[in-house]
Amino acid sequence: MKFDVIIVGEGLSALTTVLKLPANLKVAVISRNTYFASSSYYAQGGIASVFSPTDSIDKHIHDTVVAGDYICDESSVKKFINQGNTILQWLIDLGVPFTKSNGALHLTREGGHSERRIAHVGDMTGRSIMHTVIDHAIRLTNITWIYDHEVLDLIIISSKVSGVIVENLINKQLHKIFASKTVLATGGITGLYKYKTNINASNGEGIAMANRAGAKISNLEFIQFHPTVFQLDGRVISLITEAVRGEGGVLNNINNERFMFKYTNQGELAPRDIVSRSIYSEMKETNSSNVWLDITHKGQYFVQEHFPNLTELTAKYGFDLSKTSVPVSPAAHYTCGGIETNIAGRTNIDGLYAIGEVANSGLHGANRLASNSLLECIVMGRECANDIANSILTIEKYHLDELMYIQNQYSVSLNNFTEQIQEILWHYAGIVRTSAGIIKGIENINQLSDYPKDLMSYADYLRCKNIRDAAMLILDSANKRLESKGCHFIQH
């Protein structure tokens, strides 16, 4: 199969690219899941944009750089933030039903923001945006939707990415699909952690494949942990949006003591890395597995109006957000680093683009400011489509051979391999790290490197290789950064 453009993934950055590419291009969208399994779909908070008369572009830029611990690429930050209003208006024009108050957009506030600037749709913004965007995307006639297929590796011909190797998840056959341009919108790397906010989170496959192709990878030590994740009996139920704290929610320890001001004068409105470490420290100090998030003082009507989905969800498990405190603890949430790109997703490898969470566009630095991610997805998707539209598309006549599938009844358990990786990263590259622990993590990953590929299918061999390589990239990046910075905290 041959296309002009292959897009790997079906989150917001992928779908934005789909909507903005010229209609004369033949485009394939390859996805192992569907759009409602993406991280974009589960984004509760909203999209950051300067819409308030008391706010300014400069304030938003400043908040982003401060949250990123001053290692953001400021020129990239300015490009993203300056498009905020355009992006928000585009979504409104598409039909996204943003929450309003007195006829105007209702803007909420989240940790790290100095102003109210988060446009949202209740407490399930991502779901609403994704439903709206997919409704427009599926009408396009130049798009081939290839579902139930997993991309396992990139095809490199003469130092150029010329397509992908995929497995059909139904019949288990491997195929090569060729294209002039390949866009990775594969998400981040938090699926490699034991506790994460999205059960469908990516395992860093896109980053690993790009790295093998020669793409530059940077800032992978900066894994953001969401501080308030609703967990019961060691199982993640759902993240609880930052907006709960933005609207007045407080954090108490198991002794019912409010503790955040012990750690920072920003209290509950500190950036996520600070809140996560504070919760981690409080849990250690009180020998507990959680702290408590409480917004009941705002009143039942207020909480149910602002957070209807979370109220319903927590009530199912015996904790009604509008009436009771809710047990929370941190979990891996977002990959701040990734494949080095410009704002259009262009990498250093010919034919390869990376957009959304898989990319390191320079926006996030050492820690992502809340609700900047959906903005990044849309800006990168639009810019990527423009860049591709203005480039020369050439597809050579390659031999379209089908790769052999190796069936073996003694195949090694991929799940067991993944679980071992998750345990290693959670313990040695988690919220608080030590230099000795990072070295131990590297040693443990190296011990897993000799998986017996002769006893598994070629597809599972590539999967193991991808997650092992991705995990090692995190630990190697962490090992090289000696000082604490943003999400990367070294305990001496």
LINLINZI-V172930 format. One record per residue. RES is the residue in one letter. PHI is phi as a letter, one per 30 degrees, with the letter a starting at -180 (none if undefined). Layout:
BEGIN
res: [RES;RES]
phi: [PHI;PHI]
END
This chain:
BEGIN
res: [M;K;F;D;V;I;I;V;G;E;G;L;S;A;L;T;T;V;L;K;L;P;A;N;L;K;V;A;V;I;S;R;N;T;Y;F;A;S;S;S;Y;Y;A;Q;G;G;I;A;S;V;F;S;P;T;D;S;I;D;K;H;I;H;D;T;V;V;A;G;D;Y;I;C;D;E;S;S;V;K;K;F;I;N;Q;G;N;T;I;L;Q;W;L;I;D;L;G;V;P;F;T;K;S;N;G;A;L;H;L;T;R;E;G;G;H;S;E;R;R;I;A;H;V;G;D;M;T;G;R;S;I;M;H;T;V;I;D;H;A;I;R;L;T;N;I;T;W;I;Y;D;H;E;V;L;D;L;I;I;I;S;S;K;V;S;G;V;I;V;E;N;L;I;N;K;Q;L;H;K;I;F;A;S;K;T;V;L;A;T;G;G;I;T;G;L;Y;K;Y;K;T;N;I;N;A;S;N;G;E;G;I;A;M;A;N;R;A;G;A;K;I;S;N;L;E;F;I;Q;F;H;P;T;V;F;Q;L;D;G;R;V;I;S;L;I;T;E;A;V;R;G;E;G;G;V;L;N;N;I;N;N;E;R;F;M;F;K;Y;T;N;Q;G;E;L;A;P;R;D;I;V;S;R;S;I;Y;S;E;M;K;E;T;N;S;S;N;V;W;L;D;I;T;H;K;G;Q;Y;F;V;Q;E;H;F;P;N;L;T;E;L;T;A;K;Y;G;F;D;L;S;K;T;S;V;P;V;S;P;A;A;H;Y;T;C;G;G;I;E;T;N;I;A;G;R;T;N;I;D;G;L;Y;A;I;G;E;V;A;N;S;G;L;H;G;A;N;R;L;A;S;N;S;L;L;E;C;I;V;M;G;R;E;C;A;N;D;I;A;N;S;I;L;T;I;E;K;Y;H;L;D;E;L;M;Y;I;Q;N;Q;Y;S;V;S;L;N;N;F;T;E;Q;I;Q;E;I;L;W;H;Y;A;G;I;V;R;T;S;A;G;I;I;K;G;I;E;N;I;N;Q;L;S;D;Y;P;K;D;L;M;S;Y;A;D;Y;L;R;C;K;N;I;R;D;A;A;M;L;I;L;D;S;A;N;K;R;L;E;S;K;G;C;H;F;I;Q;H]
phi: [none;b;b;d;b;c;c;c;j;b;d;d;d;d;d;d;d;e;d;c;d;e;d;d;d;c;b;c;c;c;b;d;c;c;e;d;c;d;d;e;d;c;d;d;d;l;b;d;a;d;b;d;d;d;c;a;e;d;d;d;d;d;d;d;d;d;d;d;h;i;c;d;d;d;d;d;e;d;d;d;d;d;c;e;d;d;d;d;d;d;d;d;d;d;j;d;d;e;d;b;b;h;i;c;e;d;c;c;b;b;e;j;c;d;b;d;b;c;d;b;c;h;c;b;d;e;e;d;d;d;d;d;d;d;e;d;d;d;d;d;c;c;c;c;c;c;d;h;b;c;d;c;a;c;c;c;b;h;i;c;d;b;k;b;c;b;c;d;d;d;c;i;d;c;b;c;b;c;a;d;b;c;c;d;b;c;i;c;b;d;d;d;c;e;c;b;d;b;d;c;e;d;c;i;e;d;d;d;d;d;d;d;d;j;d;d;c;b;i;d;d;c;c;d;c;d;d;c;c;d;b;b;h;i;c;d;c;a;d;c;e;e;d;d;d;d;c;j;d;b;c;b;d;d;c;i;c;d;b;d;d;d;c;a;d;d;h;d;c;d;e;e;d;d;d;d;d;d;d;e;d;d;d;d;d;c;h;b;c;a;c;b;c;b;b;d;d;d;j;d;d;d;d;d;d;d;b;d;d;d;d;d;d;d;d;d;c;i;b;c;e;d;b;b;d;b;d;b;a;d;a;e;b;b;c;d;c;k;d;d;b;c;d;c;i;d;c;d;c;e;i;c;b;b;b;i;d;d;c;c;d;j;d;c;i;d;a;d;d;e;i;d;d;d;d;d;e;d;d;d;d;d;d;d;e;d;d;d;d;c;c;d;c;b;b;d;d;c;d;d;d;c;d;d;c;c;c;b;d;c;d;d;d;d;d;d;d;d;d;d;d;d;d;d;d;d;d;c;b;c;d;b;b;b;d;d;d;d;d;d;d;d;d;d;d;d;d;d;d;c;d;d;d;d;c;b;d;d;d;d;e;d;d;d;d;d;d;d;d;d;d;d;d;d;d;d;d;d;d;d;c;d;c;d;a;h;d;c;c;c;c;c]
END
